Amino acid sequence: MTAVSIVGGRCLTASGLEALTLTFEGDTITSLSPDDPAGSTPPSDPGGAAVIDASGLVVSPGLIDLQINGGYGHDLQDDPGAVWDLGRELPRSGVTAFLPTIISGPASRARSMLAALKARPAEYCGAEPLGAHFEGPMINPRHSGVHQHEHLTGARGDVIDGWHRRAGVALVTIAPELDNAHDVIGELTRRGIVVAAGHSAATAAQTRAAIAAGVSTVTHLFNTMAPLGHRSPNLVGVALTDPRLTVTMIVDGVHIDPVVVAAAWKAKGPAGLALVTDAVAAMGRRPGPYRMSGTPTVFDGVSIRTADGVLAGSAVTMNQAAANLAEYTGCGRHEALAAATSVPAGIIGEDRRGRLAPGAVADLVLLDDDYRVQATVCAGRVAHVDAAARHRLPPWLSV
């Protein structure tokens, strides 16, 4: 097993960006040490230590997307089995781990996703699916967005039959104001599943009660939920002010105005806000017609909408979302990247991902100063290299 060292880059650590040499062996980071000012030369012998030249680049933990419905032409709603094809493409945007997301639909679709997650292809190299995110069907019909009403169930115990962290369910989004929601929330948390509030009209009191029942995060804050009122703070108000809740946000310049993104950032700070894409099949593809869970949509190059103008997911990539967050808020690069790495990892309890430290999984992305992906490493294997960055890797190490 050959050790690989990444030299010359600025590594994202808990303290910020530091000039460090990062070494990994197999799928694990083994060390971080101060850079050798004399530099290094990539060895010509593949039996020796390999060196990746990250001069002028940021070395970040791999990006983690907790809500993605598809991308690069793949729609997980129509074909949950495409999760592995999607995973092979995601390193192009720096994503090394994700939660394939299924919106409200027939129960068979959720079962198909769990079956697909168990059918790992041999020699798979790509972003790691860390479990499913079931966004619905226990949501408020008044805030359903593109979810089809005929598939909404209310909060019932039979809906979650077979849902368990060991079975592959990582995150469930529920409207906590639904009848029996607290019982369902409690049962899901007992099964090791993270529960998020979303697609909701919950009052402030209902939201606080949901936190007590086990809700710990909020799905795409501001979108498909009752708006914040100065006399009715509801879910949004509690999410912005209660440190027990971490929020996720779609920062694509369409779902939330940049001014509101900046306000939420000031309220939640670097530890309380995680980026998600909520991406659909059009992400990474050209404008045109697409389908989302059987519903016709159109991607105009900026937004994706149904025929009646309802937003139907996004086309933003995780690296672009981080760039947008930095632009809209003025936050530091290390803070914007934390919103795409350590914060989402913390939401789902992934303590070996989302950080650069000895013993962590060697999920890494090399970015230029414009957040463009130069190379991505998934569990110690190079999964993507931009053509302009191939000279930075030994030829035998490149994909």
VOPAGU-2260 file (C-alpha; in pm, 1 decimal, decimal comma):
REM VOPAGU-2260
SITE   aa  ch    i         X         Y         Z
SITE  MET   A    0       0,0       0,0       0,0
SITE  THR   A    1     160,9     326,1    -114,7
SITE  ALA   A    2     147,8     638,4      97,4
SITE  VAL   A    3      42,0     954,9     -84,8
SITE  SER   A    4     145,8    1302,3      26,4
SITE  ILE   A    5     -26,3    1624,7     -78,2
SITE  VAL   A    6     226,0    1906,9     -57,8
SITE  GLY   A    7     223,5    2282,3    -103,0
SITE  GLY   A    8    -146,4    2340,8     -36,7
SITE  ARG   A    9    -343,0    2528,6     226,8
SITE  CYS   A   10    -520,4    2264,0     432,0
SITE  LEU   A   11    -856,7    2333,6     591,2
SITE  THR   A   12    -834,3    2266,6     964,3
SITE  ALA   A   13   -1037,8    2370,2    1267,2
SITE  SER   A   14    -805,3    2671,0    1295,1
SITE  GLY   A   15    -850,0    2785,2     935,6
SITE  LEU   A   16    -625,8    2733,9     633,4
SITE  GLU   A   17    -275,3    2613,7     717,7
SITE  ALA   A   18      31,6    2529,7     507,0
SITE  LEU   A   19      56,6    2157,5     577,7
SITE  THR   A   20     159,5    1836,9     409,6
SITE  LEU   A   21    -118,9    1582,2     430,8
SITE  THR   A   22     -39,0    1213,3     394,6
SITE  PHE   A   23    -284,1     929,4     349,4
SITE  GLU   A   24    -240,3     558,5     308,8
SITE  GLY   A   25    -519,4     340,1     181,0
SITE  ASP   A   26    -848,4     503,9     275,5
SITE  THR   A   27    -719,7     685,3     586,7
SITE  ILE   A   28    -539,6    1011,8     655,7
SITE  THR   A   29    -222,9     924,0     847,3
SITE  SER   A   30     -60,2    1260,0     919,0
SITE  LEU   A   31     -58,7    1636,1     878,1
SITE  SER   A   32     271,2    1815,3     923,7
SITE  PRO   A   33     420,9    2156,6     843,4
SITE  ASP   A   34     517,9    2186,9     479,6
SITE  ASP   A   35     880,4    2127,0     384,2
SITE  PRO   A   36     992,4    2468,6     259,7
SITE  ALA   A   37    1235,2    2296,6      22,9
SITE  GLY   A   38     943,6    2133,8    -153,6
SITE  SER   A   39     919,1    1784,6    -298,0
SITE  THR   A   40     946,8    1618,8    -634,5
SITE  PRO   A   41     702,2    1348,9    -739,5
SITE  PRO   A   42     881,3    1014,8    -753,0
SITE  SER   A   43     915,2     833,5   -1081,2
SITE  ASP   A   44     903,0     494,7    -910,2
SITE  PRO   A   45     543,5     396,1    -828,3
SITE  GLY   A   46     678,0     176,2    -551,5
SITE  GLY   A   47     784,8     486,4    -358,2
SITE  ALA   A   48     575,7     752,3    -190,4
SITE  ALA   A   49     352,3     942,1    -432,4
SITE  VAL   A   50     333,5    1320,1    -419,9
SITE  ILE   A   51      44,3    1539,9    -530,4
SITE  ASP   A   52     145,9    1900,2    -591,2
SITE  ALA   A   53    -122,1    2129,1    -440,0
SITE  SER   A   54      74,1    2452,1    -474,9
SITE  GLY   A   55    -164,5    2747,0    -484,5
SITE  LEU   A   56    -465,9    2528,9    -399,8
SITE  VAL   A   57    -688,3    2470,5    -100,5
SITE  VAL   A   58    -695,6    2115,2      35,3
SITE  SER   A   59   -1036,7    2058,8     188,6
SITE  PRO   A   60   -1219,2    1759,5     328,2
SITE  GLY   A   61   -1447,6    1618,7      63,4
SITE  LEU   A   62   -1779,8    1799,2      36,3
SITE  ILE   A   63   -2087,6    1630,9     187,1
SITE  ASP   A   64   -2435,6    1683,9      40,7
SITE  LEU   A   65   -2721,3    1581,9     271,2
SITE  GLN   A   66   -2997,7    1644,4      17,5
SITE  ILE   A   67   -2962,8    1551,0    -346,3
SITE  ASN   A   68   -3238,7    1409,4    -564,6
SITE  GLY   A   69   -3027,2    1353,4    -873,6
SITE  GLY   A   70   -2780,1    1512,8   -1108,5
SITE  TYR   A   71   -2581,4    1465,4   -1428,6
SITE  GLY   A   72   -2895,9    1330,9   -1597,7
SITE  HIS   A   73   -2982,5    1083,4   -1319,5
SITE  ASP   A   74   -3319,5    1112,1   -1139,1
SITE  LEU   A   75   -3324,3     907,3    -818,8
SITE  GLN   A   76   -3701,4     933,7    -797,7
SITE  ASP   A   77   -3757,1     748,8   -1123,4
SITE  ASP   A   78   -3456,9     522,1   -1076,5
SITE  PRO   A   79   -3324,2     478,7    -720,8
SITE  GLY   A   80   -3076,9     227,3    -861,0
SITE  ALA   A   81   -2893,3     514,9   -1030,0
SITE  VAL   A   82   -2747,3     613,8    -692,5
SITE  TRP   A   83   -2412,8     455,6    -779,2
SITE  ASP   A   84   -2400,4     616,7   -1125,1
SITE  LEU   A   85   -2469,6     951,9    -961,9
SITE  GLY   A   86   -2200,8     883,3    -702,7
SITE  ARG   A   87   -1941,6     829,2    -975,3
SITE  GLU   A   88   -2018,7    1175,5   -1117,7
SITE  LEU   A   89   -2033,1    1377,2    -794,9
SITE  PRO   A   90   -1653,1    1400,7    -742,6
SITE  ARG   A   91   -1654,8    1641,4   -1038,5
SITE  SER   A   92   -1808,6    1895,0    -797,4
SITE  GLY   A   93   -1591,2    1794,0    -502,1
SITE  VAL   A   94   -1854,6    1577,7    -334,8
SITE  THR   A   95   -1716,6    1266,2    -168,0
SITE  ALA   A   96   -2020,9    1165,4      39,4
SITE  PHE   A   97   -2394,3    1225,3       7,8
SITE  LEU   A   98   -2743,4    1128,2     116,4
SITE  PRO   A   99   -2948,2    1019,8    -187,2
SITE  THR   A  100   -3282,9    1186,0    -130,7
SITE  ILE   A  101   -3627,8    1046,7    -205,3
SITE  ILE   A  102   -3927,7    1279,9    -193,0
SITE  SER   A  103   -4285,7    1178,4    -114,6
SITE  GLY   A  104   -4393,1     892,1    -335,9
SITE  PRO   A  105   -4510,7     533,3    -326,7
SITE  ALA   A  106   -4362,6     329,4     -42,1
SITE  SER   A  107   -4201,3     102,5    -299,5
SITE  ARG   A  108   -3969,8     383,9    -404,1
SITE  ALA   A  109   -3819,0     415,1     -57,1
SITE  ARG   A  110   -3777,1      37,8     -41,2
SITE  SER   A  111   -3606,1      42,5    -379,9
SITE  MET   A  112   -3357,5     302,0    -257,3
SITE  LEU   A  113   -3268,0      93,6      48,3
SITE  ALA   A  114   -3223,1    -211,4    -175,2
SITE  ALA   A  115   -3004,5     -10,4    -414,2
SITE  LEU   A  116   -2781,6     105,3    -129,0
SITE  LYS   A  117   -2712,9    -257,5     -41,4
SITE  ALA   A  118   -2617,8    -344,5    -400,5
SITE  ARG   A  119   -2274,8    -182,3    -398,2
SITE  PRO   A  120   -2095,1    -235,2    -731,1
SITE  ALA   A  121   -1762,1    -415,3    -728,2
SITE  GLU   A  122   -1460,0    -182,6    -741,5
SITE  TYR   A  123   -1682,5     121,6    -696,8
SITE  CYS   A  124   -1493,7     452,3    -698,1
SITE  GLY   A  125   -1695,3     764,0    -629,3
SITE  ALA   A  126   -1881,3     960,3    -365,6
SITE  GLU   A  127   -2002,3     742,7     -79,8
SITE  PRO   A  128   -2378,4     722,1     -15,7
SITE  LEU   A  129   -2401,7     745,6     363,2
SITE  GLY   A  130   -2766,9     645,9     378,7
SITE  ALA   A  131   -3097,5     767,9     242,4
SITE  HIS   A  132   -3269,7    1096,4     316,8
SITE  PHE   A  133   -3646,2    1046,7     305,8
SITE  GLU   A  134   -3793,7    1393,8     252,8
SITE  GLY   A  135   -4156,2    1306,7     321,1
SITE  PRO   A  136   -4414,0    1164,5     289,6
SITE  MET   A  137   -4498,1    1299,0     638,4
SITE  ILE   A  138   -4511,7    1667,4     542,2
SITE  ASN   A  139   -4769,8    1945,1     548,5
SITE  PRO   A  140   -4984,0    1951,8     232,2
SITE  ARG   A  141   -4992,1    2333,4     246,5
SITE  HIS   A  142   -4614,4    2341,6     205,1
SITE  SER   A  143   -4561,1    2046,1     -22,9
SITE  GLY   A  144   -4376,8    2220,9    -305,8
SITE  VAL   A  145   -4331,1    1972,6    -589,0
SITE  HIS   A  146   -4435,4    1675,2    -371,3
SITE  GLN   A  147   -4754,4    1518,5    -505,1
SITE  HIS   A  148   -5043,2    1534,3    -259,4
SITE  GLU   A  149   -5165,7    1183,4    -331,5
SITE  HIS   A  150   -4846,7    1047,7    -174,3
SITE  LEU   A  151   -4866,0    1244,4     152,1
SITE  THR   A  152   -4951,1    1014,4     440,3
SITE  GLY   A  153   -4960,5    1208,7     763,0
SITE  ALA   A  154   -4742,6    1093,7    1054,3
SITE  ARG   A  155   -4814,4     724,8    1105,0
SITE  GLY   A  156   -4617,3     442,9    1256,1
SITE  ASP   A  157   -4672,5     212,3     960,1
SITE  VAL   A  158   -4506,9     462,9     724,8
SITE  ILE   A  159   -4171,3     401,9     893,0
SITE  ASP   A  160   -4189,4      22,5     893,1
SITE  GLY   A  161   -3840,7    -100,7     804,9
SITE  TRP   A  162   -3680,9     241,6     848,5
SITE  HIS   A  163   -3369,3     211,4    1063,5
SITE  ARG   A  164   -3016,2     347,4    1050,5
SITE  ARG   A  165   -2886,6      -7,8    1008,7
SITE  ALA   A  166   -3121,7     -51,7     712,1
SITE  GLY   A  167   -2973,0     255,0     541,6
SITE  VAL   A  168   -3199,4     541,8     651,6
SITE  ALA   A  169   -2986,9     833,7     773,2
SITE  LEU   A  170   -3223,6    1132,8     772,5
SITE  VAL   A  171   -3600,1    1187,0     763,7
SITE  THR   A  172   -3774,4    1520,3     706,6
SITE  ILE   A  173   -4112,1    1556,5     876,4
SITE  ALA   A  174   -4357,6    1838,4     949,5
SITE  PRO   A  175   -4364,3    1833,5    1331,5
SITE  GLU   A  176   -4711,8    1986,4    1359,4
SITE  LEU   A  177   -4879,6    1678,0    1211,5
SITE  ASP   A  178   -5091,6    1465,5    1442,2
SITE  ASN   A  179   -4880,3    1190,0    1601,7
SITE  ALA   A  180   -4558,9    1349,4    1471,0
SITE  HIS   A  181   -4388,5    1347,8    1811,1
SITE  ASP   A  182   -4438,3     974,6    1851,1
SITE  VAL   A  183   -4290,8     915,8    1504,8
SITE  ILE   A  184   -3999,8    1151,6    1574,0
SITE  GLY   A  185   -3920,8     973,0    1898,1
SITE  GLU   A  186   -3931,2     632,2    1733,1
SITE  LEU   A  187   -3706,6     743,3    1446,1
SITE  THR   A  188   -3445,9     883,6    1683,0
SITE  ARG   A  189   -3452,5     561,0    1887,0
SITE  ARG   A  190   -3367,5     381,3    1563,0
SITE  GLY   A  191   -3061,7     600,6    1513,3
SITE  ILE   A  192   -3213,9     819,6    1241,8
SITE  VAL   A  193   -3161,9    1196,7    1237,6
SITE  VAL   A  194   -3491,7    1384,2    1215,4
SITE  ALA   A  195   -3532,0    1721,7    1044,6
SITE  ALA   A  196   -3826,3    1961,1    1047,3
SITE  GLY   A  197   -3934,2    2079,7     704,5
SITE  HIS   A  198   -4220,3    2136,4     461,3
SITE  SER   A  199   -4393,5    2273,7     765,3
SITE  ALA   A  200   -4623,1    2536,2     917,8
SITE  ALA   A  201   -4514,2    2458,4    1273,6
SITE  THR   A  202   -4557,8    2735,3    1528,9
SITE  ALA   A  203   -4274,3    2835,9    1759,4
SITE  ALA   A  204   -4426,9    2629,1    2040,1
SITE  GLN   A  205   -4470,8    2326,1    1811,7
SITE  THR   A  206   -4111,5    2361,5    1696,2
SITE  ARG   A  207   -3975,8    2369,2    2051,3
SITE  ALA   A  208   -4184,8    2064,2    2136,9
SITE  ALA   A  209   -4042,0    1888,9    1829,3
SITE  ILE   A  210   -3688,5    1964,0    1949,0
SITE  ALA   A  211   -3774,5    1804,4    2280,5
SITE  ALA   A  212   -3906,9    1501,3    2088,3
SITE  GLY   A  213   -3581,0    1462,1    1892,8
SITE  VAL   A  214   -3570,5    1702,2    1596,0
SITE  SER   A  215   -3217,0    1838,2    1557,4
SITE  THR   A  216   -3205,1    2006,8    1216,8
SITE  VAL   A  217   -3417,3    2193,6     963,1
SITE  THR   A  218   -3446,3    2100,3     596,4
SITE  HIS   A  219   -3379,5    2383,1     345,9
SITE  LEU   A  220   -3459,7    2673,8     577,7
SITE  PHE   A  221   -3710,5    2927,4     435,8
SITE  ASN   A  222   -3819,2    2702,2     148,3
SITE  THR   A  223   -4155,3    2521,2     160,9
SITE  MET   A  224   -4236,4    2643,3     510,1
SITE  ALA   A  225   -4446,0    2919,1     664,5
SITE  PRO   A  226   -4259,6    3250,6     634,0
SITE  LEU   A  227   -4116,1    3429,8     935,0
SITE  GLY   A  228   -4356,6    3682,3    1084,7
SITE  HIS   A  229   -4264,3    3944,6    1340,9
SITE  ARG   A  230   -4556,6    3831,0    1557,5
SITE  SER   A  231   -4553,7    3466,0    1449,4
SITE  PRO   A  232   -4189,8    3350,5    1453,1
SITE  ASN   A  233   -4281,5    2984,6    1385,0
SITE  LEU   A  234   -4028,1    2725,9    1267,3
SITE  VAL   A  235   -3808,9    2983,5    1094,2
SITE  GLY   A  236   -3776,5    3205,4    1398,9
SITE  VAL   A  237   -3687,7    2920,1    1631,5
SITE  ALA   A  238   -3444,3    2775,0    1376,7
SITE  LEU   A  239   -3259,4    3105,6    1357,8
SITE  THR   A  240   -3235,4    3156,7    1732,5
SITE  ASP   A  241   -3220,0    2813,7    1899,1
SITE  PRO   A  242   -2865,7    2671,2    1908,0
SITE  ARG   A  243   -3008,3    2320,3    1939,2
SITE  LEU   A  244   -3108,5    2335,3    1571,8
SITE  THR   A  245   -2867,5    2321,2    1279,7
SITE  VAL   A  246   -3017,3    2440,9     952,0
SITE  THR   A  247   -2953,5    2341,7     592,0
SITE  MET   A  248   -2992,9    2592,8     310,6
SITE  ILE   A  249   -2997,8    2594,3     -70,3
SITE  VAL   A  250   -2761,1    2878,7    -158,0
SITE  ASP   A  251   -2806,7    2896,0    -533,6
SITE  GLY   A  252   -2914,4    3261,0    -562,2
SITE  VAL   A  253   -3268,4    3150,2    -651,2
SITE  HIS   A  254   -3419,6    2968,3    -354,3
SITE  ILE   A  255   -3312,9    3237,8    -106,0
SITE  ASP   A  256   -3220,3    3600,6    -171,1
SITE  PRO   A  257   -2853,7    3670,1     -90,2
SITE  VAL   A  258   -2954,8    3928,4     172,6
SITE  VAL   A  259   -3154,7    3662,0     356,9
SITE  VAL   A  260   -2863,5    3418,1     329,5
SITE  ALA   A  261   -2643,2    3680,2     495,7
SITE  ALA   A  262   -2900,5    3735,6     771,2
SITE  ALA   A  263   -2924,7    3362,2     840,4
SITE  TRP   A  264   -2546,2    3338,3     850,0
SITE  LYS   A  265   -2528,5    3611,2    1112,0
SITE  ALA   A  266   -2792,8    3430,3    1316,8
SITE  LYS   A  267   -2652,2    3076,5    1296,0
SITE  GLY   A  268   -2281,4    3132,8    1249,8
SITE  PRO   A  269   -2028,5    2890,6    1104,5
SITE  ALA   A  270   -2129,5    2601,1    1329,0
SITE  GLY   A  271   -2503,5    2616,9    1269,7
SITE  LEU   A  272   -2550,8    2627,2     893,5
SITE  ALA   A  273   -2492,2    2351,0     638,3
SITE  LEU   A  274   -2519,1    2375,0     262,8
SITE  VAL   A  275   -2726,8    2134,8      54,6
SITE  THR   A  276   -2791,4    2137,2    -317,4
SITE  ASP   A  277   -3140,1    1981,9    -339,0
SITE  ALA   A  278   -3012,8    1906,1    -689,4
SITE  VAL   A  279   -3210,9    1720,7    -952,4
SITE  ALA   A  280   -3122,5    1553,9   -1281,2
SITE  ALA   A  281   -3053,8    1887,2   -1455,1
SITE  MET   A  282   -2754,8    1962,9   -1234,4
SITE  GLY   A  283   -2443,1    1938,9   -1447,5
SITE  ARG   A  284   -2648,6    1932,4   -1768,1
SITE  ARG   A  285   -2763,6    2184,9   -2025,9
SITE  PRO   A  286   -3089,2    2382,2   -2004,8
SITE  GLY   A  287   -3394,1    2200,1   -2130,5
SITE  PRO   A  288   -3686,8    1982,1   -2023,4
SITE  TYR   A  289   -3640,9    1731,4   -1742,0
SITE  ARG   A  290   -3861,9    1528,2   -1512,1
SITE  MET   A  291   -3872,2    1525,5   -1132,3
SITE  SER   A  292   -4055,8    1229,0    -981,8
SITE  GLY   A  293   -4261,4    1205,4   -1300,0
SITE  THR   A  294   -4344,0    1579,1   -1303,7
SITE  PRO   A  295   -4232,7    1771,4   -1614,8
SITE  THR   A  296   -3991,3    2055,2   -1534,0
SITE  VAL   A  297   -3783,7    2302,5   -1730,9
SITE  PHE   A  298   -3428,7    2410,2   -1653,4
SITE  ASP   A  299   -3369,3    2757,0   -1794,9
SITE  GLY   A  300   -3002,9    2767,9   -1698,7
SITE  VAL   A  301   -3077,5    2937,1   -1366,6
SITE  SER   A  302   -3375,2    2768,3   -1201,9
SITE  ILE   A  303   -3577,3    2450,4   -1243,8
SITE  ARG   A  304   -3954,3    2491,6   -1232,6
SITE  THR   A  305   -4276,0    2308,6   -1308,0
SITE  ALA   A  306   -4518,4    2439,9   -1568,6
SITE  ASP   A  307   -4693,9    2649,8   -1301,4
SITE  GLY   A  308   -4369,5    2806,1   -1180,9
SITE  VAL   A  309   -4302,8    2599,1    -866,5
SITE  LEU   A  310   -3934,0    2549,9    -791,7
SITE  ALA   A  311   -3843,5    2182,9    -836,5
SITE  GLY   A  312   -3500,1    2143,8    -683,4
SITE  SER   A  313   -3185,6    2317,2    -799,9
SITE  ALA   A  314   -2895,3    2281,2   -1038,3
SITE  VAL   A  315   -2630,1    2423,0    -804,2
SITE  THR   A  316   -2325,7    2212,4    -723,3
SITE  MET   A  317   -2179,3    2195,2    -372,9
SITE  ASN   A  318   -1858,6    2374,6    -464,5
SITE  GLN   A  319   -2058,5    2657,5    -624,9
SITE  ALA   A  320   -2287,4    2675,2    -320,5
SITE  ALA   A  321   -1980,2    2727,5    -101,5
SITE  ALA   A  322   -1856,4    2999,5    -335,8
SITE  ASN   A  323   -2199,0    3164,7    -323,1
SITE  LEU   A  324   -2204,8    3153,3      57,7
SITE  ALA   A  325   -1869,8    3329,8      74,6
SITE  GLU   A  326   -1985,8    3592,6    -176,2
SITE  TYR   A  327   -2322,0    3660,8     -10,3
SITE  THR   A  328   -2197,8    3671,8     348,9
SITE  GLY   A  329   -1835,4    3782,1     329,4
SITE  CYS   A  330   -1736,7    3482,0     540,3
SITE  GLY   A  331   -1390,6    3333,1     514,2
SITE  ARG   A  332   -1308,1    3052,3     276,1
SITE  HIS   A  333   -1256,0    2812,8     566,6
SITE  GLU   A  334   -1603,2    2898,4     701,9
SITE  ALA   A  335   -1774,9    2853,2     365,8
SITE  LEU   A  336   -1609,1    2514,9     323,1
SITE  ALA   A  337   -1699,2    2410,3     677,3
SITE  ALA   A  338   -2064,7    2457,8     577,5
SITE  ALA   A  339   -2007,3    2194,0     310,1
SITE  THR   A  340   -1791,0    1957,5     516,5
SITE  SER   A  341   -1771,5    1950,3     896,1
SITE  VAL   A  342   -2118,3    2090,7     965,9
SITE  PRO   A  343   -2309,3    1841,0     747,8
SITE  ALA   A  344   -2089,7    1561,6     882,5
SITE  GLY   A  345   -2184,1    1665,8    1233,7
SITE  ILE   A  346   -2555,6    1665,8    1155,6
SITE  ILE   A  347   -2551,8    1295,0    1074,5
SITE  GLY   A  348   -2284,5    1195,1    1323,3
SITE  GLU   A  349   -2006,7    1116,3    1074,8
SITE  ASP   A  350   -1704,8    1180,0    1292,9
SITE  ARG   A  351   -1452,3    1035,1    1044,6
SITE  ARG   A  352   -1561,9    1258,0     757,9
SITE  GLY   A  353   -1574,5    1631,6     701,8
SITE  ARG   A  354   -1237,7    1702,3     863,4
SITE  LEU   A  355    -866,6    1665,9     795,9
SITE  ALA   A  356    -709,1    1474,2    1081,3
SITE  PRO   A  357    -515,9    1151,2    1133,9
SITE  GLY   A  358    -761,9     863,6    1139,7
SITE  ALA   A  359   -1022,3    1042,4     927,0
SITE  VAL   A  360   -1134,8     895,8     595,1
SITE  ALA   A  361    -916,8    1017,5     308,2
SITE  ASP   A  362   -1200,5    1207,5     140,6
SITE  LEU   A  363   -1031,3    1514,8      -7,4
SITE  VAL   A  364   -1086,8    1785,4    -265,7
SITE  LEU   A  365    -833,1    2026,2    -412,1
SITE  LEU   A  366    -987,8    2363,3    -503,9
SITE  ASP   A  367    -853,5    2677,5    -664,0
SITE  ASP   A  368    -929,6    3020,4    -520,7
SITE  ASP   A  369   -1254,1    3034,8    -721,9
SITE  TYR   A  370   -1375,2    2707,1    -565,9
SITE  ARG   A  371   -1322,9    2518,7    -892,4
SITE  VAL   A  372   -1246,9    2152,1    -837,3
SITE  GLN   A  373    -898,4    2046,2    -946,4
SITE  ALA   A  374    -896,5    1693,5    -805,2
SITE  THR   A  375   -1108,2    1477,4    -576,4
SITE  VAL   A  376   -1002,2    1178,6    -368,3
SITE  CYS   A  377   -1270,0     939,6    -238,0
SITE  ALA   A  378   -1158,1     705,9      42,3
SITE  GLY   A  379    -798,7     727,0     -77,0
SITE  ARG   A  380    -871,9     676,5    -447,9
SITE  VAL   A  381    -845,5     954,6    -703,0
SITE  ALA   A  382   -1197,5     982,0    -844,3
SITE  HIS   A  383   -1165,9    1298,6   -1052,1
SITE  VAL   A  384    -889,1    1516,5   -1192,8
SITE  ASP   A  385    -949,3    1828,0   -1397,9
SITE  ALA   A  386    -756,5    1826,8   -1723,8
SITE  ALA   A  387    -567,7    2139,5   -1619,0
SITE  ALA   A  388    -448,5    1970,3   -1299,8
SITE  ARG   A  389    -323,8    1636,1   -1435,1
SITE  HIS   A  390      37,2    1751,6   -1415,1
SITE  ARG   A  391      -1,0    1774,7   -1038,4
SITE  LEU   A  392     -38,0    1397,1    -996,0
SITE  PRO   A  393     195,9    1113,2   -1092,6
SITE  PRO   A  394      53,5     957,0   -1412,1
SITE  TRP   A  395       7,2     620,9   -1243,3
SITE  LEU   A  396    -202,1     780,7    -969,3
SITE  SER   A  397    -446,7     970,1   -1194,0
SITE  VAL   A  398    -784,9     831,8   -1293,1
